[in-house]
Amino acid sequence: MLPHMDSLSFFLHWLSAPLQIGAVAPSSQALAAVITTEIAPEIAPVIELGPGSGAFTRALLDRGIPQRRLALIEQSPRFAFALREQFPAARVLCVDAAALRSIDVFPGEAAGAVVSGLPLLLMSPNKVRAILESAFMRLRPDGAFYQFTYGSRSPVACPILDGLGLTATRIGGTFVNIPPAAVYRIARHPVEPCVFQTQHEPGRSKPIEHRAAPSLLHAAEGPASNKEFLHGIRKLFKQQQRAFFRSEGRAGR
């Protein structure tokens, strides 16, 4: 079994592919503890993106996730080889994280969490979007995507979050890391019901309730929601038409 990659080896590997690795040193135990703080055995299976030297992987094992319930998605062949040696029972795939959409990692079962060590801030918006779309295709409806960042804001821009119907919440951070880092939980935004009030005759006002327009992710999960939304819009439009013509009729008398 290969020993854990030390800081010097990690740094030399970073020099060979800085944009792919995104960090000059392995993540600290403190950061690994923060990013896995909400992980519990019942959340399994868990997918890890960009595990690198395995710092987060070891923290997931400490949280009670068995190796066989872990899928490690690592693009670097060197890191992937070392991960297979360290975690022989885990599923180690040497692929791009965006390819997750086409890989049924746990056949017939969705993951409860995705833990990401990917350098999202160094990636293009289209790449980040593709990774998130792929990850949420493999997550349960209540699953979450955990991402750390060296920046002062969410590692995913608001237009991408809004377009995918996601929210990002800061859950912690640590200064005991090189450099200091913050951790965010990214999850599906709950679809809240919206109430539209139409103009009816006095005493006969009746609200129409339907769900807000579903995002691309919600649309992929529930086609019925689209039908309900469109039905609500058509119904609202017809009621507004009837109210308008009634008011015009009164004005003409």
C-alpha positions as CSV (number, residue, x, y, z in Angstrom):
1,M,0.0,0.0,0.0
2,L,1.3,3.4,-0.9
3,P,1.8,5.8,2.0
4,H,-0.3,9.0,2.3
5,M,1.0,11.6,-0.1
6,D,3.1,14.0,1.9
7,S,3.1,17.8,1.5
8,L,6.2,17.9,-0.7
9,S,4.8,15.3,-3.1
10,F,1.5,17.1,-3.2
11,F,3.2,20.4,-4.0
12,L,5.2,18.8,-6.8
13,H,2.1,17.3,-8.3
14,W,0.4,20.7,-8.0
15,L,3.2,22.2,-10.1
16,S,2.5,19.8,-12.9
17,A,-1.2,20.7,-13.0
18,P,-2.1,23.8,-10.9
19,L,-5.5,24.5,-12.5
20,Q,-6.6,20.9,-12.0
21,I,-5.4,20.5,-8.4
22,G,-6.1,24.0,-7.2
23,A,-4.2,23.8,-3.9
24,V,-0.5,23.9,-3.0
25,A,-0.9,21.6,0.0
26,P,-3.3,18.8,1.1
27,S,-6.4,19.9,3.0
28,S,-5.9,20.0,6.7
29,Q,-7.7,17.7,9.2
30,A,-9.5,20.8,10.5
31,L,-11.0,21.5,7.0
32,A,-11.8,17.9,6.6
33,A,-13.7,17.9,9.9
34,V,-15.7,21.0,8.9
35,I,-16.7,19.8,5.4
36,T,-17.9,16.4,6.8
37,T,-19.6,17.8,10.0
38,E,-23.1,17.1,8.7
39,I,-22.3,13.6,7.3
40,A,-23.7,10.6,9.3
41,P,-23.8,6.9,8.4
42,E,-27.4,7.0,7.4
43,I,-26.6,9.6,4.6
44,A,-24.6,6.9,2.7
45,P,-23.7,6.3,0.0
46,V,-21.5,9.4,-0.4
47,I,-19.7,10.6,-3.6
48,E,-16.5,12.5,-3.3
49,L,-15.3,14.7,-6.1
50,G,-11.6,15.5,-6.4
51,P,-10.5,13.5,-3.3
52,G,-6.8,14.1,-4.2
53,S,-4.6,12.7,-1.4
54,G,-7.6,11.4,0.6
55,A,-7.9,14.0,3.4
56,F,-11.7,14.2,3.2
57,T,-12.0,10.5,2.5
58,R,-10.4,9.7,5.8
59,A,-12.7,12.1,7.5
60,L,-15.7,10.4,5.9
61,L,-14.5,7.1,7.2
62,D,-14.2,8.6,10.7
63,R,-17.8,9.8,10.3
64,G,-18.9,6.2,9.9
65,I,-19.2,5.9,6.1
66,P,-17.9,2.4,5.1
67,Q,-15.4,2.3,2.2
68,R,-17.8,0.2,0.1
69,R,-20.3,3.1,0.4
70,L,-17.9,5.6,-1.0
71,A,-17.4,6.6,-4.6
72,L,-14.2,8.6,-5.2
73,I,-14.2,10.6,-8.5
74,E,-10.6,11.6,-9.3
75,Q,-9.4,13.0,-12.6
76,S,-5.7,12.7,-11.9
77,P,-4.4,9.2,-12.7
78,R,-1.6,9.5,-10.1
79,F,-4.1,10.4,-7.3
80,A,-6.5,7.8,-8.4
81,F,-3.8,5.1,-8.2
82,A,-2.9,6.1,-4.7
83,L,-6.6,6.2,-3.6
84,R,-7.1,2.7,-4.9
85,E,-4.2,1.6,-2.8
86,Q,-5.3,3.4,0.3
87,F,-9.1,2.6,0.1
88,P,-9.4,-0.7,-1.7
89,A,-13.1,-1.2,-0.9
90,A,-14.1,2.2,-2.2
91,R,-15.2,2.8,-5.8
92,V,-12.5,4.9,-7.4
93,L,-13.2,6.3,-10.8
94,C,-10.6,8.1,-12.8
95,V,-12.9,10.4,-14.7
96,D,-13.9,14.1,-15.0
97,A,-16.5,15.0,-12.4
98,A,-18.8,16.4,-15.1
99,A,-19.1,12.9,-16.5
100,L,-21.0,11.8,-13.4
101,R,-24.3,12.3,-15.2
102,S,-23.5,9.3,-17.4
103,I,-22.2,7.0,-14.6
104,D,-24.6,5.1,-12.4
105,V,-22.1,5.0,-9.5
106,F,-24.4,3.1,-7.1
107,P,-26.8,1.2,-9.3
108,G,-30.4,1.8,-8.3
109,E,-29.5,4.1,-5.4
110,A,-29.0,7.8,-5.1
111,A,-26.3,9.3,-2.9
112,G,-27.1,11.3,0.2
113,A,-24.2,13.7,-0.1
114,V,-21.5,14.9,-2.5
115,V,-18.3,16.2,-0.9
116,S,-16.2,18.2,-3.3
117,G,-12.5,19.2,-3.2
118,L,-12.6,20.6,-6.7
119,P,-11.2,24.1,-7.3
120,L,-14.5,25.5,-8.6
121,L,-13.2,29.1,-8.5
122,L,-10.6,28.2,-11.1
123,M,-13.2,26.7,-13.5
124,S,-15.4,28.4,-16.1
125,P,-19.1,29.0,-15.3
126,N,-20.1,26.4,-17.8
127,K,-17.9,23.8,-16.2
128,V,-19.2,24.6,-12.7
129,R,-22.7,24.3,-14.0
130,A,-22.1,21.0,-15.7
131,I,-20.5,19.6,-12.5
132,L,-23.4,20.7,-10.3
133,E,-26.0,19.3,-12.8
134,S,-24.2,16.0,-12.9
135,A,-23.9,15.8,-9.1
136,F,-27.5,16.6,-8.4
137,M,-28.6,14.0,-10.9
138,R,-26.9,11.4,-8.5
139,L,-28.3,12.9,-5.3
140,R,-31.5,12.2,-3.4
141,P,-34.0,15.0,-3.3
142,D,-32.9,16.0,0.2
143,G,-29.2,15.4,-0.6
144,A,-26.5,18.1,-0.4
145,F,-23.3,19.1,-2.1
146,Y,-20.5,20.3,0.2
147,Q,-17.9,22.6,-1.2
148,F,-15.0,24.4,0.4
149,T,-13.5,27.7,-0.9
150,Y,-10.6,30.0,-0.3
151,G,-12.7,32.9,-1.3
152,S,-14.9,35.2,0.8
153,R,-18.1,34.3,-1.0
154,S,-20.0,31.3,-2.2
155,P,-17.8,29.2,-4.6
156,V,-20.8,29.1,-7.0
157,A,-22.0,32.3,-8.5
158,C,-25.6,33.4,-7.9
159,P,-26.7,33.1,-11.6
160,I,-25.7,29.5,-11.6
161,L,-27.4,28.8,-8.3
162,D,-30.6,30.5,-9.5
163,G,-30.6,28.8,-12.8
164,L,-30.4,25.4,-11.2
165,G,-32.8,26.1,-8.4
166,L,-30.1,25.8,-5.7
167,T,-29.1,27.7,-2.6
168,A,-25.6,28.0,-0.9
169,T,-25.3,28.2,2.8
170,R,-22.0,28.8,4.7
171,I,-21.7,26.1,7.4
172,G,-18.3,26.8,8.8
173,G,-14.6,27.5,8.1
174,T,-11.1,27.2,9.5
175,F,-8.0,29.2,9.7
176,V,-6.0,26.1,10.4
177,N,-5.5,25.4,6.7
178,I,-3.2,26.6,3.9
179,P,-4.8,28.9,2.9
180,P,-7.8,29.5,5.3
181,A,-11.0,28.1,3.9
182,A,-14.8,28.2,4.3
183,V,-17.3,25.5,3.7
184,Y,-20.7,25.8,2.0
185,R,-23.7,23.5,1.7
186,I,-25.4,23.6,-1.7
187,A,-28.9,22.2,-1.8
188,R,-32.0,22.3,-3.9
189,H,-34.2,25.3,-3.2
190,P,-37.6,24.3,-1.9
191,V,-40.4,25.1,-4.3
192,E,-42.7,27.4,-2.4
193,P,-46.3,27.8,-3.3
194,C,-47.2,31.3,-4.7
195,V,-50.6,32.9,-4.4
196,F,-52.0,35.1,-7.1
197,Q,-55.0,37.3,-6.4
198,T,-57.3,38.1,-9.3
199,Q,-59.8,40.9,-9.5
200,H,-63.3,39.5,-9.1
201,E,-66.6,41.0,-8.0
202,P,-66.7,42.2,-4.4
203,G,-67.1,39.3,-2.0
204,R,-66.1,36.7,-4.6
205,S,-62.4,37.1,-4.7
206,K,-60.7,33.7,-4.8
207,P,-57.0,33.2,-4.8
208,I,-55.3,30.8,-7.2
209,E,-52.5,28.8,-5.7
210,H,-49.8,27.0,-7.7
211,R,-46.2,26.3,-7.3
212,A,-43.5,28.6,-8.4
213,A,-41.9,27.9,-11.8
214,P,-39.7,24.9,-11.4
215,S,-36.0,25.1,-12.2
216,L,-34.2,22.9,-14.7
217,L,-33.4,20.4,-12.0
218,H,-37.0,20.4,-10.7
219,A,-38.3,20.0,-14.2
220,A,-36.1,17.0,-14.8
221,E,-37.4,15.4,-11.6
222,G,-41.1,16.1,-11.8
223,P,-42.8,16.7,-15.2
224,A,-46.1,16.9,-13.4
225,S,-45.0,20.2,-11.7
226,N,-44.6,21.8,-15.2
227,K,-48.2,20.8,-16.1
228,E,-49.5,22.2,-12.9
229,F,-47.7,25.4,-13.4
230,L,-48.8,25.9,-17.0
231,H,-52.4,25.0,-16.0
232,G,-52.3,27.6,-13.3
233,I,-51.0,30.3,-15.7
234,R,-53.7,29.5,-18.3
235,K,-56.4,29.5,-15.6
236,L,-55.2,32.9,-14.3
237,F,-55.1,34.4,-17.8
238,K,-58.7,33.3,-18.5
239,Q,-59.9,34.7,-15.2
240,Q,-58.2,38.0,-15.8
241,Q,-59.8,38.2,-19.3
242,R,-63.2,37.5,-17.9
243,A,-62.7,40.2,-15.2
244,F,-61.5,42.7,-17.8
245,F,-64.5,42.2,-20.1
246,R,-66.9,42.4,-17.2
247,S,-65.4,45.7,-16.2
248,E,-65.5,47.0,-19.8
249,G,-69.2,46.0,-20.0
250,R,-70.1,48.0,-16.9
251,A,-68.2,51.0,-18.2
252,G,-70.1,51.0,-21.5
253,R,-73.6,51.0,-19.8
